[in-house]
Amino acid sequence: MIRSIRHKGLKRLYEDDDPRGVISEHADKLRDILARLDASMVPSDMDLIHLTPAVLFCASAFSLLA
């Protein structure tokens, strides 16, 4: 569950599916991560092989995790 997004580019990508404000090469992976975060109820729902701890740290830094 996503509570809030501070980064304007990520917020625009999540709310409007507009990739302006994020690196274009990362947009597809960010969409996947945001979709997974939105569907997650607890942080352990994010236990995926392709999501490294660094990605999860960035997600928590942007207040994406509840």
C-alpha positions as CSV (number, residue, x, y, z in Angstrom):
1,M,0.0,0.0,0.0
2,I,1.4,3.4,-1.0
3,R,0.8,6.1,1.5
4,S,2.5,9.0,-0.2
5,I,5.1,9.8,-2.8
6,R,7.4,12.7,-2.2
7,H,9.4,12.5,-5.5
8,K,7.5,14.5,-8.2
9,G,8.6,12.3,-11.0
10,L,7.6,9.1,-9.2
11,K,4.3,10.6,-8.2
12,R,3.5,11.6,-11.8
13,L,4.5,8.1,-13.0
14,Y,2.2,6.5,-10.4
15,E,-0.8,8.7,-10.7
16,D,-0.8,9.7,-14.4
17,D,1.5,7.0,-16.0
18,D,3.6,9.9,-17.2
19,P,7.3,9.1,-17.2
20,R,8.5,12.7,-17.3
21,G,10.6,13.3,-14.2
22,V,12.2,9.8,-14.1
23,I,15.0,8.3,-16.2
24,S,13.3,6.8,-19.2
25,E,15.3,3.6,-19.1
26,H,14.0,3.0,-15.5
27,A,10.3,3.8,-16.2
28,D,9.2,0.2,-16.9
29,K,10.9,-1.2,-13.8
30,L,9.6,1.6,-11.7
31,R,6.1,0.9,-12.9
32,D,6.5,-2.7,-11.8
33,I,7.9,-1.7,-8.4
34,L,5.1,0.8,-7.8
35,A,2.5,-1.7,-8.8
36,R,4.0,-4.2,-6.3
37,L,4.2,-1.6,-3.6
38,D,0.6,-0.6,-4.1
39,A,-0.5,-4.2,-3.8
40,S,1.6,-4.9,-0.7
41,M,0.1,-4.9,2.7
42,V,3.3,-5.6,4.7
43,P,6.9,-5.1,3.8
44,S,7.5,-8.8,3.6
45,D,5.2,-8.8,0.5
46,M,8.1,-7.2,-1.3
47,D,10.4,-10.2,-0.8
48,L,11.3,-10.8,-4.4
49,I,14.5,-11.9,-5.9
50,H,14.8,-9.1,-8.5
51,L,14.2,-6.4,-5.8
52,T,17.4,-5.8,-4.0
53,P,17.7,-4.2,-0.5
54,A,18.9,-1.0,-2.2
55,V,15.6,-0.8,-4.2
56,L,13.6,-1.3,-1.0
57,F,15.6,1.3,0.8
58,C,14.9,3.8,-1.9
59,A,11.2,2.9,-1.8
60,S,11.1,3.5,2.0
61,A,13.1,6.7,1.6
62,F,10.4,8.0,-0.7
63,S,7.7,7.0,1.8
64,L,6.3,4.4,-0.5
65,L,6.0,1.7,2.1
66,A,3.2,2.1,4.7
